[in-house]
Amino acid sequence: MINKQTQPLTYLYIVWGSVSVHLHDFFADYPLVPEKQIVSEDWLSLYNKRLVNDKEVGSGKYMFKEKLVQILYLKKNYVIYYRALQLYMKLEMKVIKIYGGLKFWQSPWMKDYIKENILKHKIAKANGDKFGVMYYKLKNNAVFGKQMENV
């Protein structure tokens, strides 16, 4: 798992991990290992239930949708980038089992394009060109959005 940040060869792992109970208070405000999950209504705090009932959220009824949550439950079949895994292990997350992994090459192939758009965005902003400001910002955002469509 040792890999320098500058090396193009990198890894994703599928792991089974847990955070020790004695660390739960330490990670209470910002738990490790976020995941997408459907949050059941019984998980809501009294404050959140009141917001739903007062129609401030969800028009008075709870919406069962998948959300990104950070909870300290046991994580099975969790897909994680090697650098995040190294950090979590340094923070004392226990890796119980590694199910598998994926080795792949990465490179900053969009770096020049993004930097050029950022530079043109700054120039447009300095010149008061509102269209240019939006155009160069959206060029970068659109590329990112298209890359994330199938994730």
C-alpha contacts under 8 A as a table, 3 or more apart, distances in Angstrom:
res1	aa1	res2	aa2	distance
1	M	11	Y	7.72
1	M	82	Y	6.89
3	N	7	Q	6.80
3	N	9	L	7.87
3	N	10	T	7.06
4	K	7	Q	5.49
7	Q	10	T	7.39
8	P	105	W	5.20
8	P	106	Q	4.90
8	P	107	S	5.90
9	L	103	K	6.99
9	L	104	F	5.69
9	L	105	W	4.50
9	L	106	Q	6.31
10	T	82	Y	7.37
10	T	103	K	5.77
10	T	104	F	5.49
10	T	105	W	6.09
10	T	106	Q	6.92
11	Y	81	Y	6.29
11	Y	82	Y	5.56
11	Y	101	G	6.83
11	Y	102	L	5.53
11	Y	103	K	4.56
11	Y	104	F	6.21
12	L	79	V	6.75
12	L	80	I	5.57
12	L	81	Y	4.54
12	L	82	Y	5.68
12	L	101	G	5.45
12	L	102	L	5.10
12	L	103	K	6.63
13	Y	78	Y	7.89
13	Y	79	V	5.62
13	Y	80	I	5.37
13	Y	81	Y	6.41
13	Y	82	Y	6.73
13	Y	98	I	7.07
13	Y	99	Y	7.63
13	Y	100	G	5.91
13	Y	101	G	4.15
13	Y	102	L	6.38
14	I	77	N	5.43
14	I	78	Y	5.29
14	I	79	V	4.49
14	I	80	I	6.43
14	I	98	I	5.97
14	I	99	Y	5.37
14	I	100	G	5.30
14	I	101	G	5.80
15	V	75	K	7.71
15	V	76	K	6.43
15	V	77	N	5.38
15	V	78	Y	5.26
15	V	79	V	6.57
15	V	80	I	7.58
15	V	95	V	6.81
15	V	96	I	7.54
15	V	97	K	5.75
15	V	98	I	4.44
15	V	99	Y	5.64
15	V	100	G	7.36
16	W	74	L	7.58
16	W	75	K	5.46
16	W	76	K	4.35
16	W	77	N	5.75
16	W	78	Y	6.43
16	W	95	V	6.01
16	W	96	I	5.43
16	W	97	K	5.06
16	W	98	I	6.34
16	W	99	Y	7.48
17	G	74	L	6.20
17	G	75	K	5.21
17	G	76	K	6.63
17	G	78	Y	7.98
17	G	93	M	6.84
17	G	94	K	5.44
17	G	95	V	4.35
17	G	96	I	5.26
17	G	97	K	7.03
18	S	72	L	7.49
18	S	73	Y	6.97
18	S	74	L	4.87
18	S	75	K	6.10
18	S	93	M	5.82
18	S	94	K	5.31
18	S	95	V	6.70
18	S	96	I	7.43
19	V	23	L	6.78
19	V	24	H	7.24
19	V	72	L	6.48
19	V	73	Y	7.75
19	V	74	L	7.41
19	V	92	E	7.14
19	V	93	M	4.77
19	V	94	K	6.16
20	S	23	L	5.54
20	S	24	H	6.95
20	S	92	E	7.80
20	S	93	M	6.98
20	S	94	K	7.39
21	V	24	H	5.28
22	H	25	D	7.16
23	L	26	F	5.19
23	L	27	F	6.38
24	H	27	F	5.20
24	H	28	A	5.77
24	H	72	L	7.06
25	D	28	A	4.96
26	F	29	D	7.70
27	F	30	Y	5.28
27	F	31	P	4.71
27	F	32	L	7.14
28	A	31	P	5.90
30	Y	70	Q	7.35
31	P	34	P	7.50
31	P	70	Q	5.49
31	P	71	I	6.03
31	P	72	L	6.28
32	L	70	Q	6.67
32	L	71	I	7.52
32	L	72	L	7.14
32	L	88	Y	7.06
33	V	70	Q	6.45
33	V	71	I	7.63
33	V	72	L	7.91
34	P	68	L	6.51
34	P	69	V	5.55
34	P	70	Q	4.40
34	P	71	I	7.00
35	E	68	L	5.43
35	E	69	V	5.57
35	E	70	Q	6.49
36	K	66	E	6.07
36	K	67	K	5.25
36	K	68	L	4.34
36	K	69	V	6.10
37	Q	66	E	5.04
37	Q	67	K	5.47
37	Q	68	L	6.38
37	Q	69	V	6.68
38	I	64	F	6.41
38	I	65	K	5.58
38	I	66	E	4.25
38	I	67	K	6.06
39	V	43	W	6.63
39	V	64	F	6.73
39	V	65	K	7.16
39	V	66	E	6.90
39	V	67	K	6.99
40	S	43	W	5.64
40	S	44	L	7.57
40	S	64	F	6.86
41	E	44	L	5.59
41	E	62	Y	6.98
41	E	64	F	7.86
44	L	47	Y	7.87
44	L	48	N	5.73
44	L	49	K	6.10
45	S	48	N	5.19
45	S	49	K	6.21
46	L	49	K	5.07
46	L	50	R	6.15
47	Y	50	R	5.16
47	Y	51	L	6.38
48	N	51	L	5.05
48	N	52	V	6.38
49	K	52	V	5.18
49	K	53	N	6.15
50	R	53	N	5.01
50	R	54	D	5.92
51	L	54	D	5.20
51	L	55	K	6.28
51	L	56	E	5.22
51	L	57	V	5.73
52	V	55	K	5.11
52	V	56	E	5.97
52	V	57	V	4.92
52	V	58	G	6.09
52	V	59	S	7.08
52	V	60	G	5.05
52	V	61	K	6.14
52	V	62	Y	6.43
53	N	56	E	7.62
53	N	60	G	5.09
53	N	61	K	7.09
54	D	57	V	7.72
54	D	60	G	6.42
55	K	58	G	6.38
55	K	59	S	4.64
55	K	60	G	4.13
55	K	61	K	7.60
56	E	59	S	6.67
56	E	60	G	7.33
57	V	60	G	6.72
58	G	61	K	5.57
58	G	62	Y	5.97
58	G	63	M	6.50
75	K	78	Y	6.00
77	N	99	Y	7.27
80	I	84	A	6.66
80	I	85	L	6.34
81	Y	84	A	5.48
81	Y	85	L	6.28
82	Y	85	L	4.95
82	Y	86	Q	6.12
83	R	86	Q	5.02
83	R	87	L	6.30
84	A	87	L	5.08
84	A	88	Y	6.15
85	L	88	Y	5.07
85	L	89	M	6.05
86	Q	89	M	5.17
86	Q	90	K	6.14
87	L	90	K	5.01
87	L	91	L	6.27
88	Y	91	L	4.93
88	Y	92	E	6.40
88	Y	93	M	5.39
89	M	92	E	4.90
89	M	93	M	4.82
89	M	94	K	6.52
89	M	95	V	7.53
90	K	93	M	7.32
95	V	98	I	7.27
98	I	101	G	7.86
108	P	111	K	5.32
109	W	112	D	7.58
110	M	113	Y	5.39
110	M	114	I	6.14
111	K	114	I	5.28
111	K	115	K	6.09
112	D	115	K	5.15
112	D	116	E	6.05
113	Y	116	E	5.24
113	Y	117	N	6.33
114	I	117	N	5.21
114	I	118	I	6.19
114	I	140	N	6.18
115	K	118	I	5.04
115	K	119	L	6.19
116	E	119	L	5.14
116	E	120	K	6.22
117	N	120	K	5.05
117	N	121	H	5.93
117	N	136	Y	5.36
117	N	137	K	7.25
117	N	139	K	7.38
117	N	140	N	7.02
118	I	121	H	4.96
118	I	122	K	6.25
118	I	136	Y	6.98
118	I	137	K	7.36
119	L	122	K	5.18
119	L	123	I	6.32
120	K	123	I	5.04
120	K	124	A	6.07
120	K	132	G	7.82
120	K	136	Y	6.70
121	H	124	A	5.12
121	H	125	K	6.11
121	H	132	G	6.52
121	H	133	V	5.08
121	H	134	M	7.87
121	H	135	Y	7.93
121	H	136	Y	5.30
121	H	137	K	6.56
122	K	125	K	5.04
122	K	126	A	6.14
122	K	133	V	7.49
123	I	126	A	5.09
123	I	127	N	6.22
124	A	127	N	5.10
124	A	128	G	6.12
124	A	129	D	4.95
124	A	130	K	7.23
124	A	132	G	5.27
124	A	133	V	5.41
125	K	128	G	5.09
125	K	129	D	5.94
125	K	130	K	7.04
125	K	132	G	7.54
125	K	133	V	5.65
126	A	129	D	7.71
129	D	132	G	5.33
129	D	133	V	6.25
130	K	133	V	5.10
130	K	134	M	6.37
131	F	134	M	5.34
131	F	135	Y	5.91
132	G	135	Y	4.91
132	G	136	Y	6.04
133	V	136	Y	5.77
133	V	137	K	6.27
134	M	137	K	5.19
134	M	138	L	5.95
135	Y	138	L	5.23
135	Y	139	K	6.17
136	Y	139	K	5.06
136	Y	140	N	6.71
137	K	140	N	5.60
137	K	141	N	6.34
138	L	141	N	4.81
138	L	142	A	5.71
139	K	142	A	5.32
139	K	143	V	6.44
140	N	143	V	5.34
140	N	144	F	6.39
141	N	144	F	5.15
141	N	145	G	6.06
142	A	145	G	4.97
142	A	146	K	6.08
143	V	146	K	5.24
143	V	147	Q	6.25
144	F	147	Q	5.17
144	F	148	M	6.32
145	G	148	M	5.15
145	G	149	E	6.31
146	K	149	E	5.32
147	Q	150	N	7.14
147	Q	151	V	7.83
148	M	151	V	5.24
